Amino acid sequence: MQVAQYAIKQLQKNKFYIIPGIDVKIARFLSKITPSNIIAKVTYKIQKRKIK
C-alpha cells in the first residue's frame, strides 16, 4: 500500500519515473555504470534462483 501512495504522490508532482525505495534507486544507478555483461550474469543468477 505504501508503494501505491508513493506513486500517487509522485504522479501528482508530474514525475515520469517513479522509483520507490533507496535500494531500487541505487540498483538503477549501478545498472547504468556497470558493464552489460556483468548485469547479464547477475540477472541470470537472480532469475535462476527464482525458478528453484
BAVOLO-820983 format. One line per 2 residues: number of its first residue (from 1); their letters; for each residue x, y, z of N, C-alpha, C, O. Coordinates in steps of 0.001 Angstrom, whole numbers, plus 500000, padded with zeros to 6 digits. Example, Ala and Ser with C-alpha at 12.3 -4.5 7.8 and 13.67 -1.06 7.14 Angstrom:
BAVOLO-820983
1) as) 513190 494310 507800 512300 495500 507800 513200 496700 507800 514236 496681 508465  512850 497750 507080 513670 498940 507140 512900 500030 507870 513409 501138 508039;
This chain:
BAVOLO-820983
1) mq) 500811 498809 500000 500000 500000 500000 500858 501260 500000 500476 502266 499401  502012 501221 500663 502875 502388 500707 503403 502734 499320 503569 503907 498987;
3) va) 503666 501707 498515 504178 501954 497164 503121 502672 496340 503439 503595 495590  501877 502258 496472 500794 502905 495724 500638 504361 496146 500465 505236 495298;
5) qy) 500696 504626 497445 500586 506001 497930 501747 506850 497425 501555 508000 497028  502947 506284 497441 504125 506995 496935 503947 507307 495445 504241 508416 495000;
7) ai) 503468 506331 494685 503275 506518 493243 502255 507613 492965 502454 508438 492073  501181 507623 493714 500151 508650 493506 500717 510040 493801 500470 510983 493049;
9) kq) 501472 510170 494890 502072 511467 495229 503023 511932 494138 503033 513108 493775  503819 511011 493616 504785 511379 492578 504078 511735 491267 504503 512646 490556;
11) lq) 503006 511019 490955 502250 511351 489744 501623 512734 489846 501541 513459 488854  501185 513098 491041 500611 514426 491237 501667 515520 491068 501334 516668 490770;
13) kn) 502939 515164 491257 504041 516108 491052 504546 516077 489615 505562 516694 489296  503824 515346 488733 504159 515195 487312 505499 514494 487101 506225 514814 486159;
15) kf) 505828 513553 487960 507050 512753 487807 506774 511650 486793 505735 510992 486849  507704 511450 485869 507534 510418 484848 508036 509071 485356 507360 508054 485195;
17) yi) 509216 509060 485967 509784 507831 486529 509542 507819 488026 509900 508759 488736  508934 506750 488490 508646 506611 489914 509394 505378 490413 509072 504249 490043;
19) ip) 510400 505613 491260 511232 504525 491772 511173 504557 493298 511869 505352 493930  510343 503693 493892 510228 503685 495349 511386 502940 496000 511839 501921 495478;
21) gi) 511859 503431 497116 512889 502729 497875 514300 503093 497462 514607 503205 496275  515149 503273 498449 516538 503646 498191 517307 502501 497545 518189 502744 496721;
23) dv) 516993 501265 497899 517719 500133 497323 517465 500011 495823 518373 499663 495068  516256 500289 495393 515940 500238 493963 516604 501399 493230 517058 501243 492097;
25) ki) 516659 502553 493871 517315 503713 493256 518809 503456 493079 519389 503807 492052  519423 502844 494083 520849 502514 493987 521081 501481 492893 522025 501601 492111;
27) ar) 520229 500472 492836 520365 499434 491807 520219 500034 490407 520952 499659 489492  519289 500953 490241 519101 501601 488934 520348 502399 488551 520783 502359 487401;
29) fl) 520917 503118 489511 522120 503889 489245 523284 502970 488871 523994 503221 487897  523473 501904 489652 524574 500976 489376 524412 500276 488032 525403 499979 487365;
31) sk) 523172 500011 487632 522954 499349 486347 523375 500227 485179 523691 499720 484103  523380 501529 485381 523795 502435 484304 525314 502522 484163 525814 502817 483078;
33) it) 526056 502268 485250 527508 502401 485181 528236 501055 485137 529455 501011 484969  527486 499960 485288 528081 498628 485275 528048 498075 483849 527061 498272 483140;
35) ps) 529098 497393 483419 529101 496790 482074 527955 495788 481909 527570 495094 482850  527429 495734 480700 526244 494909 480438 526489 493417 480649 525562 492694 481014;
37) ni) 527725 492933 480425 527959 491503 480636 527849 491140 482118 527417 490036 482449  528229 492040 483000 528089 491783 484437 526616 491835 484826 526156 491012 485618;
39) ia) 525882 492785 484283 524440 492876 484543 523751 491589 484094 522879 491075 484795  524137 491068 482931 523530 489846 482412 523800 488661 483341 522902 487855 483585;
41) kv) 525011 488547 483856 525347 487442 484763 524553 487531 486066 524028 486529 486550  524470 488722 486619 523734 488911 487870 522249 488613 487657 521621 487938 488472;
43) ty) 521701 489118 486566 520292 488880 486261 520022 487397 486073 519006 486887 486546  520916 486704 485394 520765 485262 485190 520714 484529 486530 519865 483663 486739;
45) ki) 521625 484881 487431 521666 484203 488732 520395 484493 489546 519867 483599 490208  519917 485708 489497 518695 486054 490235 517488 485282 489671 516685 484731 490424;
47) qk) 517381 485254 488352 516244 484558 487737 516340 483046 487954 515321 482385 488152  517532 482507 487919 517723 481080 488131 517292 480712 489551 516683 479664 489765;
49) rk) 517605 481563 490506 517217 481334 491892 515691 481314 492057 515165 480574 492889  514986 482126 491266 513530 482188 491348 512879 480893 490835 511803 480514 491298;
51) ik) 513521 480229 489894 512955 479008 489315 512973 477867 490317 512050 477053 490353  514016 477804 491128 514152 476697 492073 513155 476723 493173 513164 475844 494035;
